[in-house]
Amino acid sequence: MPPPRRVAADADELDHAVAFLKTRDGLDKSLKLLRYAAMLGAFGADPRGVAGSKLRHLDRSTATARKFLRLGKFLGNARDLRLHWRARERLIEKTQSSGAVAAKVRRIEETETRAFDAHTHALRLNRLNIGCSGASLAYYFLEQFVWAKAVGLIQTPKTNTRVARLANLAELGVYVFSLQMCWGELRDARAAFDRAEKALLDARKRDDEDVHHDDEEEEEEEEEDDEDDDDARSTTFPTRALPFARRSLAAETERLSTRASLTLRGGSSSVTSSPLKNASRRAVRFLQRISRFEAFGSSFGVSTEDLEASVDEAQRRLFLARAAFLADVADCAACAGEVTGGSANPLRAPGLVGALGLVSALCGVYEKWEATRTP
């Protein structure tokens, strides 16, 4: 299917609602929500009263309007089936071209193993898409005849019963494939959310550790600077008789030679206040900082705000996957009741059918609403 229309970045909720209702799926889910809300309202109302009769009439009229809205929708399913079939041929060619070489390499290299697993997953998902598109094509094609029966174009009872049963079987086949895809998307969304949350927690932990290390290193550097200053003030040399340039050079030479002799003798200043030793310590600390940054791996340069945005996006994806899975479960239960039939079937109880339809409609409206939101 083509991607849904998305509103502009500066659009408000009114623009979002207009973009939502412009889509066929958005209007269909809105009518579905209205229908099952009316069905539940009529379930508790007096059927002979004014409110009960109006709610039942609203239920029937919205059901017919939804069937009218689906006219020609099977053509989109036919196009999706063609696209998935062509993608399947490309995947099969890729599998055959890799052949036994990939089978041998994947036992050795972990990278090739991940690539092979991704390819296998894509091939399985493609098969599910083909099955779902094929079942949807049959279902929405049969819905044309169900609509013709609802408006009175087909009045043969035997034909009406046969078409309705075939449509219910095709719809049940749609949920057989779509439930597997929704479950896979739910697992992937959960794994993505866990990875994003772990990356954010690790980044915050590293930030706290870096602040602690930086404070300690700053204190050590201040102590070493104080030691160097004290050592420089305590060392004096008789250089008054020399000119300024010669005096400075002689003083520095005398100071370094004295420090070197103390170092060779094992003096206390060689251990605690050597400028060369302090400089080497600073270099070691600098290299430690570099190693901490390199330990970040792929998250180096990623700010905490970006990681928080990734967590929000992963959470949104997880909510959408849950809504889609819950909607399919509710629709599948209601469809199973229609397929099995029977007056005593608990799945055909009006209250349960209305509740399942309302749950599916709410999840569907949320899913399509979010699909038209600006990313």
C-alpha positions in Angstrom: 0.0 0.0 0.0 1.2 3.6 -0.6 2.4 5.5 2.5 -0.4 7.5 4.2 -0.5 11.2 3.8 1.4 13.1 6.5 0.6 16.5 7.7 3.2 19.3 7.6 5.5 20.0 10.5 3.7 23.3 11.3 0.2 21.8 11.1 -2.2 21.8 14.1 -4.7 19.1 15.2 -7.4 20.4 12.7 -5.0 19.8 9.8 -4.2 16.4 11.2 -7.9 15.5 11.5 -8.5 16.6 7.9 -5.5 14.5 6.6 -6.8 11.6 8.7 -10.3 11.7 7.2 -9.0 12.1 3.7 -7.6 8.6 3.8 -10.0 5.7 3.1 -8.7 3.7 6.1 -9.2 6.7 8.4 -12.8 7.2 7.3 -13.5 3.5 7.5 -12.1 3.2 11.1 -14.2 6.2 12.1 -17.4 4.7 10.7 -16.4 1.4 12.4 -16.1 3.2 15.8 -19.5 4.9 15.2 -21.1 1.6 14.3 -20.0 -0.4 17.3 -20.6 2.4 19.7 -24.2 2.5 18.4 -24.4 -1.3 18.7 -23.3 -1.3 22.3 -25.7 1.6 23.0 -28.6 -0.3 21.4 -27.7 -3.4 23.4 -28.7 -1.8 26.6 -31.6 0.2 25.3 -35.3 -0.8 24.9 -35.6 -2.1 21.3 -39.1 -0.7 21.1 -38.1 2.7 22.3 -37.1 5.6 20.2 -33.4 5.6 21.3 -33.1 1.9 20.7 -34.6 2.0 17.3 -32.5 4.9 16.2 -29.3 3.3 17.5 -30.1 0.1 15.6 -30.8 2.0 12.4 -27.4 3.8 12.9 -25.7 0.5 13.3 -27.2 -0.9 10.1 -26.6 2.3 8.0 -23.0 2.6 9.0 -22.4 -1.1 8.2 -23.7 -0.5 4.7 -21.7 2.7 4.4 -18.5 0.9 5.2 -19.3 -1.8 2.6 -19.9 1.0 0.1 -16.6 2.6 1.0 -14.8 -0.6 0.3 -15.9 -0.7 -3.4 -12.8 -1.2 -5.5 -10.5 -1.7 -2.6 -9.5 -5.2 -3.8 -7.6 -3.5 -6.7 -5.2 -2.1 -4.2 -4.8 -5.5 -2.7 -4.1 -6.9 -6.2 -1.4 -4.3 -6.6 0.1 -5.1 -3.2 0.1 -8.8 -4.2 2.0 -8.1 -7.4 4.6 -6.0 -5.6 5.2 -8.6 -2.9 5.4 -11.3 -5.6 8.1 -9.4 -7.5 10.0 -8.8 -4.2 9.8 -12.6 -3.6 11.4 -13.3 -6.9 14.2 -10.9 -6.1 14.8 -12.5 -2.7 14.8 -16.0 -4.3 17.4 -14.9 -6.9 19.5 -13.4 -4.1 19.3 -16.7 -2.2 20.3 -18.8 -5.2 23.1 -16.4 -6.2 24.6 -16.7 -2.7 24.3 -20.5 -2.8 26.6 -22.8 -0.9 29.2 -20.1 -0.4 27.0 -18.1 2.0 26.1 -21.4 3.7 29.7 -22.1 4.4 30.7 -18.5 5.3 27.9 -18.1 7.8 29.3 -20.8 9.9 32.6 -18.9 10.2 31.8 -15.2 10.4 29.2 -13.8 12.7 28.5 -10.8 10.4 27.5 -13.1 7.6 25.4 -15.1 10.0 23.4 -12.0 10.9 23.0 -11.1 7.2 21.8 -14.6 6.4 19.3 -14.4 9.3 18.0 -11.0 8.1 17.6 -12.4 4.6 15.7 -15.4 6.0 13.5 -13.1 8.0 12.8 -10.9 5.0 11.8 -14.0 2.9 9.4 -15.2 5.6 7.9 -11.8 6.0 7.4 -11.6 2.3 5.5 -14.9 2.3 3.2 -13.7 5.0 2.6 -10.5 3.0 1.8 -12.5 0.0 -0.7 -14.6 1.9 -2.3 -11.6 3.6 -2.6 -9.7 0.4 -4.1 -12.7 -1.4 -6.6 -13.3 1.4 -7.5 -9.6 1.5 -8.0 -9.6 -2.3 -10.5 -12.4 -2.0 -12.2 -10.9 1.0 -12.7 -7.4 -0.4 -13.8 -8.8 -3.8 -16.5 -10.8 -2.1 -17.5 -7.7 -0.1 -18.8 -6.3 -3.4 -21.5 -9.0 -3.4 -22.2 -8.5 0.3 -22.8 -4.9 -0.4 -25.0 -5.7 -3.3 -27.0 -8.0 -1.0 -27.3 -5.3 1.6 -28.7 -2.7 -0.8 -31.1 -5.3 -2.4 -29.3 -5.9 -5.8 -29.0 -9.6 -4.9 -32.1 -11.1 -3.4 -31.5 -14.9 -3.8 -31.3 -16.3 -0.2 -29.0 -19.2 -1.2 -26.6 -16.9 -3.0 -26.5 -14.4 -0.1 -25.7 -17.1 2.4 -23.0 -18.6 0.3 -21.3 -15.3 -0.4 -21.5 -14.2 3.2 -19.9 -17.5 4.3 -17.1 -17.3 1.7 -16.4 -13.7 2.8 -16.1 -14.7 6.4 -13.7 -17.5 5.5 -11.6 -15.1 3.5 -11.6 -12.6 6.3 -10.5 -15.3 8.8 -7.6 -16.1 6.4 -6.5 -12.5 6.5 -6.2 -12.6 10.2 -4.2 -15.9 10.1 -1.5 -14.1 8.2 -1.8 -10.6 9.7 -1.7 -11.9 13.3 1.7 -13.5 12.6 3.0 -10.2 11.1 1.7 -8.2 14.0 3.3 -10.5 16.5 6.6 -10.3 14.7 6.3 -6.5 14.6 5.4 -6.5 18.3 8.6 -8.5 19.1 10.8 -6.2 17.0 9.3 -3.1 18.5 9.8 -4.4 22.0 13.5 -5.3 21.2 14.1 -1.9 19.7 12.6 -0.2 22.7 14.8 -2.2 25.1 17.9 -1.3 23.0 17.1 2.4 23.0 16.3 2.4 26.7 19.6 0.6 27.5 21.6 3.0 25.3 20.0 5.9 27.2 20.7 4.4 30.6 24.3 3.6 29.6 24.8 7.2 28.3 23.5 8.7 31.6 25.7 6.3 33.6 28.8 7.3 31.5 28.0 11.0 32.0 27.8 10.5 35.8 31.1 8.6 35.8 32.8 11.2 33.6 31.7 14.0 35.9 33.1 12.1 38.9 36.4 11.4 37.1 36.7 15.0 35.9 36.3 16.3 39.4 38.9 14.0 40.7 41.3 14.8 37.9 40.8 18.6 38.4 41.6 18.2 42.1 44.8 16.2 41.3 45.9 18.8 38.7 45.3 21.7 41.2 47.4 19.9 43.8 50.2 19.2 41.3 50.2 22.9 40.2 50.4 24.0 43.8 53.4 21.7 44.3 55.1 23.0 41.2 54.6 26.6 42.4 55.8 25.8 45.9 58.9 24.1 44.5 59.6 27.0 42.1 59.4 29.5 45.0 61.6 27.5 47.3 64.5 27.2 44.7 66.7 30.4 44.6 70.0 30.9 42.9 72.7 33.7 43.1 72.4 35.3 39.7 72.3 39.0 40.5 75.7 39.8 38.9 74.6 38.4 35.5 72.7 40.3 32.9 69.0 39.6 32.5 69.1 37.1 29.7 72.2 35.3 31.0 70.7 35.4 34.5 67.5 33.7 33.4 69.3 31.1 31.4 71.7 30.4 34.2 68.9 30.2 36.8 66.9 27.8 34.7 70.0 25.6 34.0 71.0 25.6 37.7 67.5 24.7 38.8 67.2 21.8 36.4 70.7 20.5 37.3 69.8 20.7 41.0 66.5 18.8 40.4 68.3 16.2 38.3 70.8 15.6 41.1 68.1 15.3 43.6 66.3 12.8 41.4 69.5 10.7 41.0 70.0 10.8 44.8 66.4 9.7 45.4 65.3 12.9 47.1 61.8 13.5 48.2 61.2 16.2 45.5 61.8 13.7 42.8 58.8 11.6 43.8 56.2 14.2 44.6 57.0 17.5 42.8 58.8 16.7 39.6 57.4 18.8 36.8 58.2 16.0 34.3 56.4 13.4 36.5 53.4 15.7 36.8 53.3 16.3 33.0 53.4 12.5 32.5 50.5 12.1 34.9 48.5 14.7 32.9 49.3 12.8 29.7 48.1 9.5 31.2 44.9 11.1 32.4 44.4 12.6 28.9 44.9 9.2 27.3 42.4 7.7 29.8 39.8 10.3 28.8 40.4 9.4 25.1 39.9 5.7 25.9 36.7 6.4 27.7 35.4 8.3 24.6 36.5 5.4 22.3 34.7 3.0 24.6 31.4 4.7 23.6 31.5 2.8 20.3 28.7 3.8 17.9 27.1 6.1 20.4 30.1 8.4 20.4 28.9 11.9 19.5 25.2 11.1 20.2 23.8 13.5 22.7 21.4 12.5 25.5 18.6 14.5 23.9 19.0 12.4 20.7 18.9 9.2 22.7 15.8 10.4 24.6 14.1 11.1 21.2 15.1 7.6 20.1 13.4 6.1 23.2 10.3 8.2 22.5 10.1 7.0 18.9 10.7 3.4 19.9 7.9 3.7 22.6 5.6 5.1 20.0 6.4 2.2 17.6 5.7 -0.3 20.5 2.3 1.3 21.3 1.4 1.1 17.6 2.4 -2.5 17.4 0.3 -3.3 20.5 -2.7 -1.5 19.1 -2.5 -3.3 15.7 -2.1 -6.7 17.4 -5.0 -6.1 19.8 -7.2 -4.9 16.9 -6.5 -8.1 14.9 -7.1 -10.3 17.9 -10.5 -8.7 18.5 -11.5 -8.9 14.8 -10.3 -12.5 14.6 -12.5 -13.5 17.6 -15.5 -11.8 16.1 -14.9 -13.4 12.7 -14.5 -16.8 14.2 -17.9 -16.4 15.8 -19.4 -15.7 12.4 -17.6 -18.6 10.7 -18.6 -21.2 13.4 -22.2 -19.9 13.6 -24.8 -21.3 15.9 -27.4 -19.4 18.0 -25.8 -20.6 21.3 -22.3 -19.6 20.2 -20.9 -17.2 22.9 -18.8 -15.4 20.3 -22.0 -14.3 18.6 -23.5 -12.7 21.7 -24.5 -9.1 20.8 -22.7 -7.6 23.8 -19.5 -9.4 23.1 -19.6 -8.7 19.4 -20.1 -5.0 20.2 -17.3 -4.9 22.8 -14.9 -6.7 20.4 -15.8 -4.3 17.6 -15.4 -1.3 19.8 -11.9 -2.4 21.0 -10.9 -3.0 17.4 -12.2 0.3 16.2 -10.5 2.3 19.0 -7.1 0.6 18.2 -7.6 1.0 14.5 -8.4 4.7 14.9 -5.3 5.2 17.0 -3.2 3.3 14.5 -4.4 5.3 11.5 -4.3 8.6 13.4 -0.6 8.1 14.3 0.1 6.9 10.7 -0.8 10.4 9.5 1.1 12.2 12.1 4.3 14.1 11.2 7.4 11.9 12.1 
